[in-house]
Every structure is written in C-alpha cells, then in structure tokens.
Amino acid sequence: MRPRPSLVLDSVLDVVLRTALLFSLFLLFAGHNAPGGGFVGGLTAAAALVLRFVAGGTAAVDELVPLRESRFLGGGLLLAALTGFGGWVWNDAFLGSAKVEQVVPALGTLKFTTALPFDIGVYLVVVGLVLAILRALGPDADGTTPASADESTEVSA
C-alpha cells in the first residue's frame, strides 16, 4: 500500500523542480569559467529527478523525461569522446582545450571553447545514470509490481 502523498511536497514540487533544473543549466554553462561544470550541473539535475521520483514514483519521472536513459548515456559519452578527439585536431593532445573567437556584428565577439561540449557530455552521462538507477528501482520502490511478477507469485489453493 502506498502512503498518502505529502501536501507540502506536492505544493512546492513544481517550483523546486524548475528552479533546480534551471540552476543545473546555469552550473553547466558557467562551469568552464567559474565553479561548476557538467558533473555538478548533472548532480543538481539528478537531485531534481530524485525529488520527482520521491513525490510521484517512476511514472512521474517517465512523464518528466520520456527519453530512455541509454540515449543520455550514449549521447553524452559520444559527445565527450568527440570533444577529446577534437583536441587532437586543434591542439595535438587528447582533450586539449581549443578556443575559437568569432566577431558577430550585432553581438560582438563570441568565444567558444571545447570545454563546453565536454561538460555537456558529462552532464548527459550523469543525468542518464541517475535515470537508469531510478527506473531500475521504480516498480519495487513505488509500491507497484510488474504484471508478470503478480501472475508468477499466485498460490493455488
């Protein structure tokens, strides 16, 4: 039997969830110039997903993030690896940092470093790993059981 939902948690969940996800993106994009980065941003997003899981179970997490965790894990690893190989092209060292500056008439000088795509890859891997853990815990943790488990545990009288 599932316990009654928390009125306080239900009241503040959306505000806290959106704030935590926005803050995780701030940490991601500010990370190569200030404290933060892909790992810390990913952990912040993961904390928001765990809060959503506590409040609503696996179904709430699936509703929030409909993509499978393998897409996050694979995409993040691929992006991080490609960034590392890009270092060979621009800097002659694996994961060497490269910087490109471009002058845009309306915006001024835009700077792009290879640290950002690497951080995005790490962010995706951390979020994908937490999604995999939450979905693996899902049926047992939120009080439901899969249909096949119910049928196999029936005892004949």
Rosetta blueprint (number, residue, H / E / L):
1 M L
2 R L
3 P L
4 R L
5 P L
6 S L
7 L H
8 V H
9 L H
10 D H
11 S H
12 V H
13 L H
14 D H
15 V H
16 V H
17 L H
18 R H
19 T H
20 A H
21 L H
22 L H
23 F H
24 S H
25 L H
26 F H
27 L H
28 L H
29 F H
30 A H
31 G L
32 H L
33 N L
34 A L
35 P L
36 G L
37 G L
38 G H
39 F H
40 V H
41 G H
42 G H
43 L H
44 T H
45 A H
46 A H
47 A H
48 A H
49 L H
50 V H
51 L H
52 R H
53 F H
54 V H
55 A H
56 G H
57 G H
58 T H
59 A H
60 A H
61 V H
62 D H
63 E H
64 L H
65 V L
66 P L
67 L L
68 R L
69 E H
70 S H
71 R H
72 F H
73 L H
74 G H
75 G H
76 G H
77 L H
78 L H
79 L H
80 A H
81 A H
82 L H
83 T H
84 G H
85 F H
86 G H
87 G H
88 W H
89 V H
90 W H
91 N H
92 D L
93 A L
94 F L
95 L L
96 G L
97 S L
98 A L
99 K E
100 V E
101 E E
102 Q E
103 V E
104 V E
105 P L
106 A L
107 L L
108 G E
109 T E
110 L E
111 K E
112 F E
113 T E
114 T L
115 A H
116 L H
117 P H
118 F H
119 D H
120 I H
121 G H
122 V H
123 Y H
124 L H
125 V H
126 V H
127 V H
128 G H
129 L H
130 V H
131 L H
132 A H
133 I H
134 L H
135 R H
136 A H
137 L H
138 G H
139 P H
140 D H
141 A H
142 D L
143 G L
144 T L
145 T L
146 P L
147 A H
148 S H
149 A H
150 D H
151 E H
152 S H
153 T L
154 E L
155 V L
156 S L
157 A L
